[in-house]
């Protein structure tokens, strides 16, 4: 038994290859292995269940070579199973390592393109693709926009419409949408009911991510091509990319949401700067210091608003007081407000009367009001303490009052419709007494219309009650008293709020 010789051979295109056993002696040749029949050397048997493997032996006749072949067969098959398990573990390791890389991207990368470039590079390395790209869905244009590439310059790639019949990526995206739309809730939640395209040398897989309701939806497509070694993608490659597609979607959505949040923060910051600039356009009450006692406050409902006020020193002992309210609020109203504010000071000084100032102002902003389909209510009064009169023009502003000391408030009625709704040159004026202790009180509808928890509006009467209760205080104190009552009355502000008080 000690003198027995065994060799295991494997047949390939180059002949027999020695797998195990004693090495060939000098001058010794591998055995001849014809398919069957005559010519086969003695002591050479097939290994059962292992095609192309042969066992060579010179064991004595008392040995059972067939039984020995079965033993060798079981060893080979066990080894083959081990190799298969090792191959599966290697693929699983690639998948786990790829998931780890993408998770790392999720945790530290905020830029969409940076995240997509890392992902497309790592996926390409795992499946052996020389070229790859990631396309992200743009809902506004309903198109796939290339955000990253590997092995190819994608900077000049044009977006692909989702309905493009000639695009494989677009078809994969559409098919995925259709499958997820028609799938059951359970299937949608798993993200498995998606379709990919595998054309040998080209692999296109949809990137799926759940929306806020947990329903899976396609957010993009990853394309891979020109594979290293054999230029063929297997179904295993497609399954691997499909398995990690939700993580790719998470990374893309995370980066996109961060970018969106940053954009919103920039817009919010810019609006805050615009609000600050808008408030700076309106003069501080100190510009009339030494002439009259005046208080004013403007509070926007949004970052910028459409309410405004203005003070102007006029020839002699006169002062001009203006309050306006653009028909809407927000950024567009703020633009009109800034235009009116800058033009009103010029026209107020140059005009012969308040009504003439409003006519000139309307002439200068008529086209802007027409283009934006806006209008504005505007009160402008010129108070003359020496002459004892208040000359004013009121273009549709409802909340303007003269409040004498110890007497009922007098409404200063509108003399014309709001600017933008009437004709230039047709603004009448009016004159009322202006005596010592009189108050000119102007406020916007954001003060009167603000509701409490029960839906009741604050109203004009409450404003005037506060004014009369604080009549003998400084103008600024009266303004703050009105705002304090408004804040105590309501829980939230929905419109711009402005109050101006001039004291004779």
Residue pairs with C-beta under 8 A, 6 or more apart in sequence:
1 59
1 60
4 57
4 58
4 59
4 60
4 63
5 21
5 22
5 56
5 57
5 58
6 21
6 22
6 55
6 56
6 57
6 59
7 18
7 20
7 21
7 22
7 55
7 56
7 57
8 18
8 19
8 20
8 21
8 47
8 53
8 54
8 55
8 56
8 72
9 16
9 17
9 18
9 19
9 30
9 31
9 33
9 53
9 54
9 55
9 56
10 16
10 17
10 19
10 52
10 53
10 54
11 17
11 33
11 52
11 53
11 54
12 52
15 30
16 30
16 31
16 33
16 54
18 24
18 30
19 53
21 56
24 30
31 41
31 44
31 54
31 56
32 39
32 40
32 41
33 40
33 44
33 54
34 40
41 56
43 56
43 57
43 58
43 59
43 65
44 54
44 55
44 56
45 54
45 55
45 57
45 65
45 66
45 69
46 53
46 54
46 55
46 69
47 53
47 54
47 55
47 69
47 72
47 73
47 76
48 69
48 70
48 73
49 73
49 76
49 77
50 72
50 73
50 76
50 77
53 72
53 73
53 76
55 65
55 68
55 69
55 72
57 63
57 65
57 68
59 65
59 68
91 236
91 240
94 126
94 240
95 126
95 240
95 243
95 244
97 126
98 122
98 123
98 126
98 240
98 244
99 244
99 247
101 118
101 119
101 122
102 119
102 122
102 244
102 247
102 248
102 250
102 251
103 247
105 115
105 118
105 119
105 251
106 115
106 247
106 250
106 251
106 254
109 115
109 118
109 251
109 255
110 255
110 258
110 259
110 262
111 255
111 259
112 136
112 147
112 252
112 255
112 256
112 259
113 147
113 148
114 255
115 251
115 252
115 254
115 255
116 134
116 136
116 147
116 148
116 251
116 252
116 255
117 148
117 149
117 150
119 134
119 148
119 248
119 251
119 252
120 132
120 133
120 134
120 148
120 149
120 150
120 222
121 150
123 129
123 132
123 222
123 224
123 241
123 244
123 248
124 130
124 131
124 132
124 150
124 151
124 224
126 240
127 203
127 224
127 227
127 233
127 237
127 240
127 241
128 227
128 228
128 229
129 150
129 151
129 203
129 224
129 225
129 226
129 227
129 228
129 233
130 151
130 225
130 226
130 227
130 228
131 149
131 150
131 151
131 152
131 224
131 225
131 226
132 149
132 150
132 151
132 152
132 222
132 223
132 224
132 225
133 146
133 148
133 149
133 150
133 152
133 154
133 157
133 222
133 223
134 146
134 147
134 148
134 149
134 207
134 220
134 221
134 222
134 223
134 248
134 252
135 144
135 145
135 146
135 147
135 160
135 169
135 220
135 221
135 222
135 223
136 144
136 145
136 147
136 207
136 219
136 220
136 252
136 256
137 143
137 144
137 145
137 162
137 173
137 218
137 219
137 220
138 144
138 145
138 159
141 159
141 161
142 161
142 162
142 163
143 159
143 160
143 161
143 162
144 159
144 160
144 161
144 162
144 167
144 169
144 170
144 173
144 220
144 221
145 159
146 154
146 157
146 159
147 220
147 252
148 154
149 157
151 226
160 167
160 169
160 170
161 167
161 170
162 170
162 173
162 174
163 170
163 174
164 170
165 171
168 197
168 199
168 202
168 204
168 223
169 204
169 221
169 223
171 197
172 195
172 196
172 197
172 204
172 205
172 206
172 221
173 206
173 218
173 220
173 221
175 195
175 206
176 194
176 195
176 206
176 208
176 218
177 217
177 218
179 193
179 194
179 195
180 188
180 193
180 194
180 208
180 215
180 216
180 217
180 218
183 193
185 215
187 193
188 210
188 215
188 216
189 210
189 214
189 215
189 216
190 216
191 208
191 210
191 216
191 245
191 246
193 216
194 205
194 206
194 208
194 216
194 218
194 242
194 245
195 206
196 203
196 204
196 205
196 206
196 238
196 241
196 242
197 203
197 204
197 205
198 204
198 233
198 235
198 237
198 238
200 231
200 232
200 233
201 225
201 226
201 227
201 231
201 232
201 233
202 223
202 224
202 225
202 233
203 223
203 224
203 225
203 233
203 237
203 238
203 241
204 221
204 222
204 223
204 224
205 221
205 222
205 224
205 238
205 241
205 242
205 245
206 218
206 220
206 221
206 245
207 218
207 219
207 220
207 221
207 222
207 245
207 248
207 249
207 252
208 216
208 217
208 218
208 219
208 245
208 246
208 249
209 216
209 217
209 219
209 246
209 249
209 250
209 252
209 253
210 216
210 217
211 217
219 249
219 252
219 253
220 248
220 249
220 252
222 241
222 245
222 248
224 233
224 237
224 241
227 233
268 303
271 302
271 303
271 304
271 331
272 303
274 303
274 304
274 331
274 334
275 300
275 303
275 304
275 305
278 300
278 304
278 305
278 334
278 337
278 338
279 298
281 308
281 338
281 341
281 342
282 296
282 298
282 308
282 309
282 310
282 341
283 310
283 311
285 294
285 295
285 296
285 311
285 475
285 476
287 311
287 313
288 294
288 311
288 313
288 319
291 313
291 317
291 319
292 319
292 383
292 385
292 502
292 503
292 504
293 474
293 475
293 502
293 503
294 311
294 319
294 321
294 475
294 500
294 501
294 502
294 503
295 474
295 475
295 476
295 477
295 478
295 479
295 480
295 499
295 500
295 501
296 309
296 311
296 479
296 498
296 499
296 500
296 501
297 479
297 480
297 483
297 498
297 499
298 305
298 307
298 308
298 309
298 496
298 497
298 498
299 446
299 483
299 493
299 496
299 497
299 498
300 307
300 329
300 334
300 496
301 329
301 446
301 493
301 494
301 495
301 496
301 497
302 329
302 330
302 331
303 331
304 330
304 331
304 333
304 334
305 329
305 330
305 333
305 334
305 337
305 496
306 325
306 326
306 327
306 328
306 329
306 330
306 333
306 334
306 336
306 337
306 376
306 496
307 323
307 324
307 325
307 326
307 329
307 337
307 444
307 446
307 496
307 497
307 498
308 323
308 324
308 337
308 340
308 341
308 498
309 321
309 322
309 323
309 324
309 442
309 498
309 500
310 320
310 321
310 322
310 341
310 344
310 345
310 348
311 319
311 320
311 321
311 322
312 319
312 320
312 321
312 322
312 345
312 348
312 349
313 319
313 320
314 320
314 348
314 349
314 382
316 384
316 386
317 384
317 385
317 386
318 382
318 383
318 384
319 382
319 383
319 502
320 348
320 354
320 380
320 381
320 382
320 383
321 380
321 381
321 382
321 383
321 440
321 442
321 500
321 502
322 344
322 348
322 378
322 379
322 380
322 381
323 378
323 379
323 397
323 400
323 442
323 443
323 444
323 498
323 500
324 337
324 340
324 341
324 344
324 376
324 377
324 378
324 379
324 397
325 376
325 377
325 378
325 397
325 444
325 445
325 496
325 498
326 333
326 336
326 337
326 340
326 374
326 375
326 376
327 333
327 374
327 375
327 376
327 418
327 420
328 374
329 495
329 496
332 372
332 374
333 374
336 365
336 368
336 369
336 372
336 374
336 376
337 376
339 365
339 368
340 361
340 365
340 376
340 378
343 361
343 364
343 365
344 357
344 361
344 380
347 357
347 360
347 361
347 364
348 354
348 357
348 380
350 357
350 360
351 357
351 360
353 382
353 391
353 393
353 429
354 380
354 381
354 382
354 391
354 392
354 393
354 429
355 393
355 415
355 416
355 427
355 428
355 429
356 427
357 380
357 393
358 378
358 380
358 393
358 395
358 416
358 419
358 427
359 424
359 425
359 426
359 427
361 378
361 419
362 419
362 420
362 422
362 424
362 427
363 424
365 419
366 420
366 424
369 375
369 376
369 419
369 420
370 420
374 420
375 418
375 419
375 420
375 421
376 395
376 418
376 419
376 420
377 395
377 396
377 397
377 398
377 418
377 419
378 394
378 395
378 396
378 397
378 418
378 419
379 392
379 393
379 394
379 395
379 397
379 400
379 412
379 442
380 392
380 393
380 394
381 390
381 391
381 392
381 393
381 400
381 412
381 440
382 390
382 391
382 392
383 390
383 434
383 440
383 502
383 504
384 390
384 391
384 434
385 434
385 436
385 504
387 434
388 433
388 434
388 435
389 431
389 432
389 433
389 434
390 402
390 431
390 432
390 433
390 434
390 438
390 440
391 429
391 430
391 431
392 400
392 412
392 415
392 429
392 430
392 431
392 432
393 415
393 416
393 427
393 428
393 429
393 430
394 400
394 412
394 413
394 414
394 415
394 416
394 430
395 414
395 415
395 416
395 417
395 418
395 419
395 422
395 427
396 414
396 416
396 417
396 418
396 419
396 421
397 414
397 418
397 442
398 414
398 445
399 442
399 443
399 444
399 445
399 447
399 448
399 460
399 463
400 411
400 412
400 440
400 441
400 442
401 409
401 410
401 411
401 412
401 439
401 440
401 441
401 442
401 464
401 467
402 409
402 410
402 412
402 432
402 433
402 434
402 438
402 439
402 440
402 441
403 409
403 410
403 438
403 439
403 440
403 441
403 464
403 467
403 468
403 471
404 410
404 435
404 437
404 438
404 439
405 437
405 438
405 471
405 472
409 441
409 464
409 467
409 468
410 432
412 430
412 432
413 430
415 427
415 428
415 429
415 430
416 422
416 426
416 427
416 428
434 504
435 504
436 504
437 471
437 503
437 504
438 503
438 504
439 467
439 471
439 475
439 478
439 501
439 502
439 503
439 504
440 500
440 501
440 502
440 503
440 504
441 463
441 464
441 467
441 478
441 499
441 500
441 501
442 498
442 499
442 500
442 501
443 463
443 482
443 497
443 498
443 499
443 500
444 495
444 496
444 497
444 498
444 499
445 495
446 493
446 494
446 495
446 496
446 497
446 498
447 458
447 463
447 482
447 486
447 497
447 498
447 499
448 457
448 458
448 459
448 460
448 463
449 457
449 458
449 495
450 457
450 458
450 486
450 489
450 490
450 493
450 494
450 495
450 497
451 457
451 458
451 490
452 458
452 489
452 490
452 491
453 491
458 485
458 486
458 489
458 490
462 485
462 489
463 482
463 499
466 478
466 481
466 482
466 485
467 478
467 482
467 501
469 481
470 477
470 478
470 481
471 478
473 481
474 503
475 501
475 502
475 503
476 501
478 501
479 499
479 500
479 501
482 499
483 497
483 499
486 497
